[in-house]
Amino acid sequence: MTLDSTKEIRSLEPEDADAVAALVSEPTVARRLGNTPFDGSAGWRTRLESRDLQRSLALGAFEGEKLLGFLTLDAQPSVRQQHVARIAMAVDPTRHRSGVGSALLRAAVDAADRWLQILRIELGVQADNAPAIALYQKHGFVVEARRRADMLLDGAPADGLWMARIRPGFVAPAAFGSPPPIPERVPRGAITVRARLEGDAPALARVHQTDSVMEGTFQLPFQSRLAWERRFAQSTPNMHVLVAELEGALVGAAGLFPLGPNPRMRHVRTLGMSVDPSAQGCGVGRALMGGLMTLADDYLGLTRIELEVHVDNDRARTLYERHGFEREGTLRAFAFRRGTYVDAFLMSRVQITSAERS
């Protein structure tokens, strides 16, 4: 795709890694994009060499050999979010308002709509970046949520906006079947919360393949012990997973997970939780949340914990609200469920210290 007679948009190749690294390390770009001014090119080379060519785009706007800006579009890895792709974009500050950003967005949106089976394109932008927000709105993106204390900016957590574009003309199909029944609240025995162990894989596979758990998460049917053992092997020190036992059986799990390697979001974790339907309404979720909040506040010093909960999952939403989570917005067509798409609330719990405020 051409911008004018001297500029073009083409796919980024591994040999473009140095140019990309130079652009994102420019202080103005680094401040807005979320990296640092001292990032090297090795990570970008690896990313360009290893990206999924069937599920991603990496586009550069060039004038001759000079990189003017770039855009990446990556489909989400979960099978139940394969209709969702996430965008990141940067433009050389000397070329702002020259049409580079618009050309990159047009190319990505056109590919997503016509060829990639992408329904929802989402992105994050700093809340005070008015020119970028206006550019995204021009291309059909709307603000869905305000993410409090989202990223470190000038030494303190700053808010961000979550924006998304739904493919024009999309109409969601009807759901297949009805939601699983909600179990009655029946008090049972004492609940024990402990760290996850290697031998928990079979029990976790059983819990996560139930209709009730799949209804409220990204899980899939017919899960195997091997799949969970592989998840255990991929764990990192920044992941903290607890499990709950009731009457000697493992009936739930919850964890705090980093949002990625970005050092400017090290104060943030995302929360996930699952409870076996046989133990729902017995206090298992409350016990797991109590354990995670103790970890977050007393040991990890986290500023922001975030989660997504389907808009019709009233029981889970109420549990989160009781532990200090607040609704930040609604994410449209967030996940695939029962043959159609479901919206989700973005919720967070934010604890900002006096040092962070200053």
N, C-alpha and C positions, 0 to 999 in steps of 0.2 A: 504494500500500500504506500502511495506517495503522499507527502505533505505539499511539496511544490517541486519544481524541477531540480532542486539541489538537495532535497531531504527525502528519506524513505523510512518505512517501518519494516523491520525484518525480525526473524527469530534470533534471540541471543544464543551464542555458541560459547563453549567453554573458554575459548581464547579471548572472549570479551570480559572475562572475570576481572582483569585489572582495571578496565574502564569503569565497570560497575562499582567496584570497590572505591575507586577514586571519587566517583560521584556521591556515593552514600557517606563517604568520610568528610565531604565538605561540611563545615560546621553548621551552616544553616539547614542543610538537608538532614544531617545526623540528628539535629535537635528535633525536627519535625517527624522524621521517619521512625525514630525510636531506637536507633543503634548508637554507636559512639563515634567520635571523630578519629579514632585510632584503629578501626577494624581493618584487617588485612584482606587479601584477595583469595586466600586458600579456601575459606568457607564458601565463597561464591563459586569458585571453580567446581568444588565438590557438588554444590547444589545444582549447577547447570549440567554437570555430567551425569548425575544420578536421578534427575527429576523424571517423573512418570510422563512419558511422551504422549500417552493416550488420555491423560487426565489433567494436563496442565499446559499453560502457555507461559513463555518468557519472551517478551517483546522489547525491542529497543528502537528508539527513534534516532536516526543517524543523519549527520550532515557530512558527507564523505566518510572519513574514519572516526569522526568525533561523535561520541555518545551524548545526545541532548537530553535523554530521559529514558526510563524503562518502566515496564509494568509486568508483574507476575500475577497469574491467575491459577490457583490450585484448588482442585476439587477436594472436598473433605474425605478422609480415609474411611470413615464408617460407612458400611453398606447402606445403612438407613439415612445417611446424609449425602449420598452420592449426587443428589440433585443440587447440592450447595457448593459454591466455589467462593474462595476468598481472594481479594485483590490487595496488592500493595503496589504503590507507584511513587516514583520520584522524578523530578524534572530539574535540570540545571537552573539555579536561581537566575542566571543571566537570560534565560529563555522563558521565564514566567510570562503568561499572557500572550504567548506567541502562537498558540494553537497546538503545541506539542502534547500537553496533557489531554486535550480533547481528542486528538487523533489517536492516541494510545487507547483511550477509553472506548472510542467508537470501534476500533479494531477488536478489542476484547469482547465487548458486548455483542457485536455481530457474530463472532465465532461462537460465543456461548448460546445465543438464541438459535442459530441455524444449524450448528454442527455438534455441539458437545452435550446436548440434553441437560443443560444447566437451567434450572428453574429460578434459583435464588442466588444472587451475587451479593456478597457482604464485604464490609470493610470497616476499619476503625480510623478515626481522625481525631486529633486534639480539639477540644471544645472551643478553643479560641482561634482556630485556624480558619477564619472566615473565607478567604479566597478558595481554599480547597473545598470547603463545604459547599460553596456556591457552584463550583465546577461539578461536583458529584450530583448535586440537585439538578443541574442542567441536563444531566444524562440519565435522569430517572430514579436516582437514589433518594430515599427519604430517611429521616432520622427516626430510629426505632427505640433507642435507649440512650440515656446519659450514664456513662460508667464512672462512678465516683472513685477518685484516687486511683486512676487507671494506670498511669505511667509516671516515672520520675521525670520531671521537667524543671530544669534549673535548680536541681537539688531538693525538690519537694514533690510529693504525689500530686498530679494534676488530673482533672477530669477529662474524659474522652467521650466522643459520640460514636455510637454504633449505627451504621447506615446500611441499607440494603435496597436492592432493586429486584422486583418480581417480574418475570418475563411477561410482557404485555399480552393481554387476552387470555391469560391462564385461568381456567376454571377447574377447581379440585374435583376429582371423581368422588362418588359416594363411597363410604367406608364399607368394608366387608365385615359383617358380624357386629356383635355388641361388645362393649368392654367387659372384662372379667368382673364377677361380682365382688363387692367390697365386703371383706370378712367382718363379722361382728367383733366388737371390742370385748375380749374375754380375758380377765386377769389370769396369769399363770405364775410359774415359779420364778426364782431369782434369775436375773440376767447377768452374764459374765462378759465383759469386754476385754479383749486381749489383742496382741499383735497377730497379724497373719503369719502362718507357718507354711512351710513347703508342702506338708501333708494335707493342707486344706483344699487342694485343687479339685478333687472329686466332689466335695460338698459345695464348693462355689459354682462348679459347673451345673450341679442340680438346681441350686437356687436361681441362677441367672437364666435358665431356659424355661422357667414357668411363665405362663401367659401374663400373670400379674406384673412380674418384673419386666418382661419385655414391653408391656404396655407403657411403662413410665421411663424407659431408658433406651439405649441404642443396642440392646442385646439381641441375639439371634436364636432361633430354635435349634435344638439338637446339638448343644454345646458338648465338647469333649474335655476330658481330663487333660489331654495333651495341650489343647489350646490354652488352658489356664496355667499349665506348667510353663509354657512359652511366655505368657504374660509375666509370670514371676521372674523368669530369667532376664526379662527386659527392664525390670525395676531399677530405679536409680535412688541414691540417698535422699533426693528431694521429694520422693513419693512416700507418703505415710498412710498405710492401710491398716484399719482395725476390723476385727470380726466380732460378732456377738454370738454367744452360746446360750441356749435356753433348754433346760432339762437335758443337758448333755449333748445336744445337737447344734451344729452351726446353722444359724437361721438368718444371718444378715452380715453385711459388710459395708464399710464406708471408708472413703479416703480423701486426702488432700493431694492435689497434683499440680505441678508447675504448668504454666501456660506455654512453655517453650524455653529456649535457651537465652532469651533476651535479658541481659543483666539489668535493664531499667524496669523490669517487671518482677524482680526477685521478691518483692513485698506482697505478691499476689499468688493465690492458689485457687484452683477450681475444685469444687466439692462434688463427689458422686456417692450415691448410697442406694443399696438394694436390700429389701427385707422379704424373706420367704412369706408367701401368702398365709401359710399356716400360723405364722407368728405376728402378723400385722395387727395393730391395735393392742398389743401387749406391752408396749413400752420399749421395744427393741430400738426403734428409730430414735427415741429420746435418749436412750443410753449411748448409742453410737454418736449422736450429735454432741452429747456432753463430753465424751472422750476426745472428739476432734477439736472442740472449742478450747479445751484445756491445753491440748497440744499447740494450737494456734496462738493462744495468748501467753501461756507460761513458758513455752519452750522455743517456739519458732518466731515469735514477735511479728506476726503477719499484720499488715495494714488492711488488706482487702481479701475477702473470700467471696467467690462468686459461684453461681450455679444457674442452671436452667431447669425449669419445671413446666410440664405441659399445662396449658391454661385450665384444663378440666380436672387436674389432680389436686382437688381441694384439701385432701388429708395431708399430703406432703407439703403443700404451700403453707398450711396452718402450722405444721411442725417447724418449718424454717422461720416463719415469722416469730414464733415463740422463742427462738434462739437469736433474735436480733436482725434477721434478714429483712431487707426492704425491696419492694418492687421497683425496678429501674426502667422497664419498658417491655414491649411485646415484640417478639421475633416471629415474623410471619413465615408460614410454611417451613417451620424449623426442622421437622423430622417426618419420615415416612412411617405410617402406622396403620395397620388394618386396611392396607390398600389405598390409602389416601394420605393427606398431609395435615399435620397438626401444628398449631402455634404454640409458643412457649413464652413464659415470663422469664426475663432476666432479673435475677435477684442478687443482692450482695449484702454483706455485713462489713462495715468499714470502721476501723478503730485507728484514728489519727492521733499521734502523740503531739505534745506541745512542741517538741523539737522539729517534727515534720511540718507543723503549721508555720513555723518561723522560717 
